[in-house]
Amino acid sequence: MININIESDPKFKNPNHSIMSSLISYVMDSEGIYEADLSFVFGNDKLLNNLKKQFFQKDHFTDVIAFRLNDYDEENVEGEVYISLPRAKANAKKFDQPYNKEIARLIIHGSLHLLGYTDSSKKDKTEMTKKEDIYLTKINWNKIYE
């Protein structure tokens, strides 16, 4: 069973939990994951910047951070994904994409990180982006925020 907890900074509108859960479950199922305990936290730039400094010793804004909480070789995936809504909004504008699509991309991106995908090299980043694009064509992302 895929268990999903979704939290949002009270300053922001809550996402549609049903659509988000369907999106995350689709990605997990497609990647062969049937047991997971996942938390998705939607916050601001300060939250993600503080996490980036604390855990990665980098001081810059980022749109998504994912933490796998158990070993990658375990069947049950335990993890947390943090998404900056202001950064997502800025990226949507920068890349001329709908806001909901950018949020969906970040959810997928964070989910893939929990499964061991990385984007540290150009080749890895290309592979992740390709997977994100495929998933974005398979799911209904346009009503994550209504």
C-alpha positions as a LaTeX table, in Angstrom:
\begin{tabular}{lrrr}
\hline
Residue & $x$ (\AA) & $y$ (\AA) & $z$ (\AA) \\
\hline
Met1 & 0.00 & 0.00 & 0.00 \\
Ile2 & 1.18 & 3.50 & $-0.82$ \\
Asn3 & 0.58 & 5.79 & 2.19 \\
Ile4 & 0.84 & 9.48 & 1.41 \\
Asn5 & 0.82 & 12.36 & 3.86 \\
Ile6 & 0.45 & 15.86 & 2.40 \\
Glu7 & 1.16 & 19.02 & 4.38 \\
Ser8 & 1.11 & 22.62 & 3.27 \\
Asp9 & 2.26 & 25.85 & 4.87 \\
Pro10 & $-0.98$ & 27.55 & 6.04 \\
Lys11 & 0.01 & 30.66 & 4.07 \\
Phe12 & $-0.58$ & 28.70 & 0.87 \\
Lys13 & $-3.63$ & 27.04 & $-0.62$ \\
Asn14 & $-3.77$ & 23.28 & $-0.05$ \\
Pro15 & $-3.29$ & 21.08 & $-3.11$ \\
Asn16 & $-5.97$ & 18.65 & $-4.24$ \\
His17 & $-5.04$ & 15.58 & $-2.18$ \\
Ser18 & $-6.93$ & 13.13 & $-4.37$ \\
Ile19 & $-5.17$ & 14.20 & $-7.57$ \\
Met20 & $-1.79$ & 14.32 & $-5.84$ \\
Ser21 & $-2.26$ & 10.85 & $-4.37$ \\
Ser22 & $-3.25$ & 9.47 & $-7.77$ \\
Leu23 & $-0.20$ & 11.07 & $-9.40$ \\
Ile24 & 2.23 & 9.76 & $-6.76$ \\
Ser25 & 0.68 & 6.30 & $-6.75$ \\
Tyr26 & 0.87 & 6.13 & $-10.55$ \\
Val27 & 4.58 & 6.97 & $-10.51$ \\
Met28 & 5.30 & 4.46 & $-7.74$ \\
Asp29 & 3.28 & 1.69 & $-9.42$ \\
Ser30 & 4.95 & 2.40 & $-12.77$ \\
Glu31 & 8.36 & 2.11 & $-11.11$ \\
Gly32 & 7.43 & $-1.21$ & $-9.46$ \\
Ile33 & 6.93 & 0.19 & $-5.96$ \\
Tyr34 & 3.85 & $-1.10$ & $-4.14$ \\
Glu35 & 4.77 & $-0.33$ & $-0.53$ \\
Ala36 & 5.61 & 3.23 & 0.52 \\
Asp37 & 5.22 & 5.70 & 3.34 \\
Leu38 & 5.65 & 9.15 & 1.84 \\
Ser39 & 5.28 & 12.72 & 3.06 \\
Phe40 & 5.02 & 15.72 & 0.76 \\
Val41 & 5.48 & 19.13 & 2.33 \\
Phe42 & 4.64 & 22.33 & 0.45 \\
Gly43 & 6.39 & 25.36 & 1.85 \\
Asn44 & 8.31 & 28.51 & 1.06 \\
Asp45 & 11.80 & 29.33 & $-0.16$ \\
Lys46 & 13.09 & 29.82 & 3.39 \\
Leu47 & 12.14 & 26.28 & 4.42 \\
Leu48 & 13.90 & 24.67 & 1.46 \\
Asn49 & 16.89 & 27.01 & 1.72 \\
Asn50 & 17.33 & 26.05 & 5.38 \\
Leu51 & 17.13 & 22.34 & 4.49 \\
Lys52 & 19.65 & 22.85 & 1.68 \\
Lys53 & 22.08 & 24.57 & 4.07 \\
Gln54 & 21.58 & 22.04 & 6.86 \\
Phe55 & 21.81 & 18.83 & 4.84 \\
Phe56 & 23.76 & 19.78 & 1.71 \\
Gln57 & 25.89 & 22.72 & 2.92 \\
Lys58 & 24.63 & 24.85 & 0.02 \\
Asp59 & 23.09 & 28.29 & 0.41 \\
His60 & 20.75 & 28.82 & $-2.51$ \\
Phe61 & 17.09 & 28.52 & $-3.40$ \\
Thr62 & 15.79 & 25.25 & $-4.78$ \\
Asp63 & 12.40 & 24.02 & $-5.87$ \\
Val64 & 12.42 & 20.45 & $-4.52$ \\
Ile65 & 14.35 & 18.39 & $-1.98$ \\
Ala66 & 13.80 & 14.68 & $-1.37$ \\
Phe67 & 15.00 & 12.59 & 1.56 \\
Arg68 & 14.94 & 8.81 & 1.50 \\
Leu69 & 14.50 & 7.78 & 5.13 \\
Asn70 & 15.38 & 4.11 & 4.74 \\
Asp71 & 17.86 & 2.14 & 2.65 \\
Tyr72 & 17.36 & 2.10 & $-1.11$ \\
Asp73 & 17.46 & $-1.69$ & $-1.17$ \\
Glu74 & 14.38 & $-1.99$ & 1.06 \\
Glu75 & 11.10 & $-2.81$ & $-0.68$ \\
Asn76 & 9.07 & $-0.31$ & 1.32 \\
Val77 & 10.04 & 3.23 & 0.33 \\
Glu78 & 10.06 & 5.71 & 3.19 \\
Gly79 & 10.68 & 9.31 & 2.27 \\
Glu80 & 9.91 & 12.98 & 2.43 \\
Val81 & 9.65 & 15.48 & $-0.42$ \\
Tyr82 & 9.72 & 19.23 & 0.17 \\
Ile83 & 8.50 & 21.61 & $-2.53$ \\
Ser84 & 8.85 & 25.39 & $-2.57$ \\
Leu85 & 5.64 & 26.85 & $-3.98$ \\
Pro86 & 7.15 & 30.31 & $-4.68$ \\
Arg87 & 10.06 & 28.66 & $-6.55$ \\
Ala88 & 7.59 & 26.50 & $-8.50$ \\
Lys89 & 5.65 & 29.62 & $-9.46$ \\
Ala90 & 8.84 & 31.40 & $-10.60$ \\
Asn91 & 9.92 & 28.33 & $-12.60$ \\
Ala92 & 6.53 & 28.02 & $-14.26$ \\
Lys93 & 6.82 & 31.61 & $-15.42$ \\
Lys94 & 10.48 & 31.19 & $-16.45$ \\
Phe95 & 9.78 & 28.07 & $-18.53$ \\
Asp96 & 6.36 & 29.29 & $-19.75$ \\
Gln97 & 4.54 & 26.32 & $-18.23$ \\
Pro98 & 1.24 & 26.12 & $-16.34$ \\
Tyr99 & 1.75 & 26.35 & $-12.57$ \\
Asn100 & $-0.06$ & 23.04 & $-11.96$ \\
Lys101 & 2.18 & 21.30 & $-14.47$ \\
Glu102 & 5.29 & 22.63 & $-12.72$ \\
Ile103 & 3.96 & 21.41 & $-9.37$ \\
Ala104 & 3.26 & 17.98 & $-10.91$ \\
Arg105 & 6.79 & 17.89 & $-12.37$ \\
Leu106 & 8.28 & 18.63 & $-8.94$ \\
Ile107 & 6.15 & 15.92 & $-7.32$ \\
Ile108 & 7.33 & 13.43 & $-9.94$ \\
His109 & 10.94 & 14.65 & $-9.67$ \\
Gly110 & 10.94 & 14.28 & $-5.89$ \\
Ser111 & 9.33 & 10.84 & $-6.15$ \\
Leu112 & 12.01 & 9.69 & $-8.60$ \\
His113 & 14.73 & 10.92 & $-6.23$ \\
Leu114 & 13.20 & 8.73 & $-3.50$ \\
Leu115 & 13.63 & 5.77 & $-5.85$ \\
Gly116 & 17.31 & 6.45 & $-6.36$ \\
Tyr117 & 17.27 & 8.53 & $-9.53$ \\
Thr118 & 19.76 & 11.39 & $-9.51$ \\
Asp119 & 20.28 & 14.49 & $-11.57$ \\
Ser120 & 23.90 & 15.17 & $-10.67$ \\
Ser121 & 25.21 & 14.57 & $-14.19$ \\
Lys122 & 23.90 & 15.78 & $-17.53$ \\
Lys123 & 23.06 & 12.19 & $-18.53$ \\
Asp124 & 21.17 & 11.51 & $-15.27$ \\
Lys125 & 19.30 & 14.80 & $-15.53$ \\
Thr126 & 18.27 & 14.00 & $-19.11$ \\
Glu127 & 16.98 & 10.59 & $-18.01$ \\
Met128 & 14.98 & 12.10 & $-15.14$ \\
Thr129 & 13.50 & 14.82 & $-17.35$ \\
Lys130 & 12.49 & 12.22 & $-19.93$ \\
Lys131 & 10.70 & 10.18 & $-17.25$ \\
Glu132 & 9.02 & 13.32 & $-15.89$ \\
Asp133 & 7.78 & 14.22 & $-19.39$ \\
Ile134 & 6.37 & 10.71 & $-19.90$ \\
Tyr135 & 4.54 & 10.77 & $-16.56$ \\
Leu136 & 3.19 & 14.26 & $-17.24$ \\
Thr137 & 1.47 & 12.90 & $-20.37$ \\
Lys138 & $-0.08$ & 10.01 & $-18.43$ \\
Ile139 & $-1.62$ & 11.81 & $-15.47$ \\
Asn140 & $-4.13$ & 14.57 & $-14.81$ \\
Trp141 & $-2.04$ & 17.42 & $-13.40$ \\
Asn142 & $-4.21$ & 20.38 & $-14.34$ \\
Lys143 & $-6.30$ & 20.45 & $-11.15$ \\
Ile144 & $-3.68$ & 20.00 & $-8.44$ \\
Tyr145 & $-4.49$ & 23.57 & $-7.43$ \\
Glu146 & $-7.97$ & 24.72 & $-8.34$ \\
\hline
\end{tabular}
